[in-house]
Amino acid sequence: MKKTLITNGIFVTVDETAPLIKGCMVIEGNRIAYLGDHIPEPIEQYDDVVNGSNKLYMPGLVNTHGHAAMSLLRGYGDDLALQIWLEEKMWPMEAKFSANDVKWATLLSILEMVKGGTTTFVDMYDHMNEVAKAVEQSGMRGSLCRGVIGICPPDIQDAKLKEATEFAKEWHGAADGRITTMISPHSPYTCPPDYIERFVQAAHDLNLPIHTHMSETSREVFFNEQQYGLRPAAHLEKCGVFTRPTLIAHGVHLTDDEIAILAAHKVNVSHNPGSNLKLASGIARVQDLQLAGVKVSLGTDSAASNNNLDMFEEMRLAALIHKGATGDPLAIPAKEALKMGTLTGAESLWLENLGQLKPGMRADFIALDLDQPHFLPKTDFVSHIVYSASAKDVTDVCVDGQWIVRGGECLTLDEERIKREFELCFDKLIG
């Protein structure tokens, strides 16, 4: 079993018992074996010795909601309300996407994410076999689901459900366990109740979680009340969704009663502050959700609504906007924002032994270049990560004990080819 030693490093652990450690870390196979202030064994015992001077090590970032292939639509239809953006810009273009488009657009997003320190991401889209193959090739972790819009004839509904379940069954646990899957009806406003119930049954049959959009906009909530006589949380509860472990994206427009429903069923929420701000969807009640005991993680959503996949930016936005919205400077402290982007993200995806740096945890971690003006003075490294750092500061990325980025270079993907093929796909789409 390969043993790697990192010396002279500063480690932000996201472990409250020892939040900051200066010293060294040992990785054996795919696990962290040691983290402390001295080298536990003679140097000769290690296969790889890394000098961590001027590096800040932290857990890899976990992006709990996105649509990777939508990088093809970055900058297309900006500054529009969500429904107009979806119905007039996104959906007509996405209808043209081929499997090849999804392949190269997903690879571009994965490249952006992994070079920016994201080691695990959620993807809800179409042509998911291409997405899974891209994750497998990249070395990242992916929690993947075939997102299904159910406003279509019954035969197409049947075909989509079959495709979603077959994908979930085939890929769950693949790539040495780096790929997990979920069942994903797109949202309560794009799937009829009886169709959602069929997805719930599929999730029970396969023993998988459910991922769906919910309460992103006030218009969506109004539609739900008009159509079904219930707000979205109560509607999904009635459809049986919360009988499965569930991750909802957004959860912006929630009442106290809805928050109580989510808490009672242990539903997890992916907070997407950048996307929600850009689309003027609103600001989620994150503090209230957390006080009720709901796990709230962070997601970028797609590059079409964000417009980048920088999880440092999402941590910063989460820490800032809730201070401004509530008038409380302690609303989301930097320590909490960092936890939302790492440990809580992993927990929200039901991934064990992930999201912290401590012995026994999986070796998913990243390194930031500390030798830069915006990291000085060396006062509070958690504060610097959340309020000063960006994806461009990432130099090294390790997933499951394997280096996939070293010195800013992705070791598993051909960056130049991906960019070239991506441009060809885009040119063909708009040509």
N, C-alpha and C positions, 0 to 999 in steps of 0.2 A: 504494500500500500504506500503510495507516494506521500512523502512528508514535506511540507513547505513551512519555512520559518520567515516571518516578517519581523525585522528588528527596527528599533529606534522610531517607532510609530506613535502617533496619538490616536486613540481609539474611542469614538463616541459610541457607546454600547446600546443605548435605549433600554438599559437595564437599571432600574432605580437603585438596586443594591450597590452598583459600582458604575455610575454614569459616564465616567471618564477615566481611562487608563493610559498611562504613558509607559511604553515598554515594548513588548513583543506578543505576537500571536502565532500559534502553530495550527496548521491545517493538516489533518490526516484523512486521506480519501476525500469524501464530500462533507466532512464535519470539522467544526472548530474543536481542537483538542485541548488547547491551552490559551489563556489570555492573562498576562500578568507583567510584572516589572522586571523579570529576569529570564534568561534563556534556560529552559528546563533541562536540556541535554547538550552534549558537546556538538559543535557546529557540524562535525563530520557525519552526524546521524541524519542530516537532512538532505533531501534530493535537490531542493531549491531554496536558496537564501536570498531574501529581498531586503534591500536597505530602504526602510520606510521614512528616512529623514525628510522633513518638509512635506510630509503627506499626512492628511487627516483621513482616517479610515472610519467607515460607518456602514450600517446595513444597507443592502441594495433597496432601492425605492420600489414600491408596489403601486401600480396604476390600476385602480379597480373598475374603470369603465372607459371603453373606447371602441372605435371602429377604424382599425388601422388603414384599411384600403381607401378611406376617404381623404388620405393625403393627396390623392389625385384632384380633389376639389378645394385644396387650400387656396384662399383668396378669390374663390368663385362665389359670388353672391354674398358678399359681406354687408354688414350694417342693415340687416333686415330682421323683422320679427320671426319667431321660430316657425310658425305655420306657413308663412309666405316663403321663408327660406327653404323649408322642407318641400312644400307642394309645388312651388314654381321653379326652384333651382336644383335642389339635391335629388329628389326622387326621379325627375325626368332624365338627369344625367346618369344616375346610378343604374337606371334601367338599361343603359348601353354597356355597362361594365361586362367584360368577358372574364373568364377564369384567369387568363393571362394578365389582364389589367389588375385583378385582385392580387395576383402573385407578386408583381413588381411593386405595386403601391404598398403592399404589406411589408415587403422587404425594406423599402425605403423608410417606413415608419419604425420598423424594428431597429434599423441602423440608427435612426435619430434617437430612439429610446435608449438603446443599450450604450451608445456613446455618451448619453446624458445621465447615466447612472440608474436607469430603470432596469431591474433584473426580472420582474414579474409583471405581466399585464393581462387584463381582461379584454377579450375581443368578441364582439357580437356582430356578425355580418353574414354574407352569402359566400358561396364558393369556399367553404371553410376547410376543405381538404388542402387547398393551396396555402391557407393561413397556417394550418398545422404543420405542413412540410417546411414552411419558412421558419417557424419556431424551432422545429427539430434541427434544422441546419444551423441556426444562429447560436444555439446553446442557451437561450433564455428560457424562462418559465412562462407558460401561457395557460390561462384558464379560459377556455374557448367555448363558444356556443353559436349555433346557427340561429340567428335572429329571424323570426318569422312574422311577417305582416299578414293578417288573416282576412283582409278585405278582398276576397276573390271567390270564384266558384268552388263548390264542394270538392270537385276532383283535384283542383290545384291545392286546396287546403290539405287534402289527404297526401298528396305528393310531397308537400313541404314538411308536413309532420313526419313522414317516413324518412325524408332526407335528414331532418334534424336529429331524430332518434338514432339512425344508423351512424351518423357522424359521431354522436356522443358515445355510442357503444364502442365504435372502432378505435377512437383516439384516447379515451380515458385511461390514464396511466402510461401512455406512450412516451417515447423519448426518455427512457430510464426514469419515468415518473415525473418528468418536468412538465408534461402536458396533462391537465385535468379538464373536464368538460362540465357544462351545465346545460339545462334545458331553458329555452328562451323565447316565449311569446313576446313580441316586440313591446307591447304596451296595452293597457285596457282600452285605449281609444282606437287601436288598429286591429284588435282581435275580438270577435264576438265572444260572449261569455261561455257558450257551449264549446267553442274552440279552445279557449283558455283551459277549460276543465279537462280536455283531452291531453293538453300538455302537462297538467298536474298529474294525470294518471301515468303518463310516460315517465315523469320524474320519479314517481313511486316505483314503477316497474324497474327502472334502471338504478334506483337508489342514488339519485343525483340532485343537486340543488337547482333552484330556479333563479334566473336573472331577468329582470324586466325594467323598462322605464316606468316611472310613476310620478305624477303630480309635478311635472317640470314647469308647466305654465298655468296661469289662472284660467285661460281659455279651455285647456284640456280638462280641468276640474269642472268647469261649467258644463262642458259637453257631457261629461260622465253623469252629472246630476240630472241633466235634461233627458239623457238617453235611458239611464238605468235607475234613477231615483236615489242614487247613493254617491257619495264622494269616493274617489279611487281606492283608498285604503279599505274601506268597508266593502266595496265592490270586489276587490281581489280576495278579501277574507271570505266573502260569500262563495266565490268561485273555487275556494279550497287552496289557493296558491300558498297560503302561509302554513299549510299542513306539511310543506317541505321547507328545508332550510332555504331562505330567500335573501337575495341581494337586490335591492332596488337602486336604480340610478336616479339621482337628483333629489326627489322628495322636498321640493322647494315650498310648495303651498300645502301646508299641513295644519290642521286644527289640533287642539289639545287632545280631543278624542282620538284622532288618527294617530297621534304620537303614542297614545296609550295602547292602541291596537298593535302598532309595530313593536313596542316594548314587550307586550304580552306574548307575542309570537316569536320574539328574538330575531326579528327581521333586521338585517344589516343595510346601511345606507351608504352609497357612494356619493360624496359631495364633490361637485364639479364647479368650483367657484369661477374659473376663467370663462368657461363656456356659458354658464348661467348669466354672468355679467355681460358678455358680448351680445348675447341674444336677448338681453333685457328681460330674462325670465324671472329674476328676483334673487333674493338672498335666503338660503335655507335657514331654518331655525336650529342651527347646529348645537348651540348651548342647551336648548330645551331638550333636544334629542338625547344628548349625552347625559343630562341630568336624569332623564327617564330610564337610562341604562341601555340605550341603543348604541351599537357600535357604528361609528361614523368614520369612514376612510376617505381617501382622496382619489379622484380620477381627472384625467385631462379632457375626456370626451374626444371627439375627432379633431384632426388638424384642419378640418373645414369650419369648425365652430370655435376654435381656440386662439390662435392658429398654430401653436407649436405643441410639442409633447414634453415640455419641460416640467417635471414634477417638483423641482425646486420652486418654480414660479407658483405652482398650486399650493405648496406649503406656505409660501409667503402671503399669497392672497387670502388663504384661510385664516392666517394669523391677523391680517390687517383689516379685512372688511367687517369682521364681526366686532372688532373694537369700535370701528366707525359707526356701525349700525346700532350698537347697543349703548355706546358711550362708556363702555367698561374696558379699560386697558388690559384687564386680566381675562377677557372673554375667552380667547384661545391663545394661551401663552406659547412661546416658541417651542418649549418642551412638548406640549400637546400636539402642535402642528407636525413636529418631527415624528412623533409616535403615530399620528394618523397616516403619514406617508410611508411608514415602514411596518411596525409590529401590528397595528390595528388593521392595516391593509391585508397582511397575511392572514390574520385571524378572520377577517371578513370573507375570505375565500376558503376558509376551513383548511388552511395549509398549516401543518404542525411543524414545530421546531424551525421557524423562519421569522425573520424580522428583527432579530437582536444579534449582537455579538457577545456570545458567551459559550463556554464549553458545552458540547452536546448539540448545539444548533447547527443547522446546515450552513455550509460556507458560501453564502451569498452576500458579498460585500463589495464596496467600491472605495476608491481612494480619490481624494481631492488634492489639488496642488495648493499648498499653503503659502508658497513663496510668491505672494501677490499682495499688492497694496490693500485690497479690500478685506483681507484677513488679519490686518494689523490694527491695533495691538492685539496680542493673543489673550484676550480677556475671557470671553464666554463663547466656546466653540459651537454650542447648540444654537445660540443667538446668531452667530456668523453663518451657520448652515441655512437657517431659515430666512434671515433678513439680508444677507450679503451674497450668498453663493448662487451659482447658476449651473445649468447643465454643462456649460463650457469649461467649468473647473474640473470636471471628471477626467482623470488620467488612466485609471485602471479599473477593470470590472471582473469579478470572479463569480461564477454561478456553479453551485454544486461542486465546489473545489476545483473548477476548471477556469483558467484565465480565458476570457473571451475578448477583452480589450486590454492592451498593454501600451503605455506611452501614448494614449489617445488613438491608437490604431486598432480597428476591429480585426481580430485574428480568424474569424469564422466566415466572414462574408466579403465578397468582392465589391468594395464600395464604388469604384468607378463604373463597373458594369451595371450595378443596380441603378445608379443615377442616369446612365445612358439609356437603359431599357425603360426606365420610368418616363423619361422625356419623350421617348418614342410612343409610349402608350397614351400620354397626354395629347400629343400632337394628332394622333389618330382619332381620339375622342372628339376633339373640337374641329377637326378638319372637314 
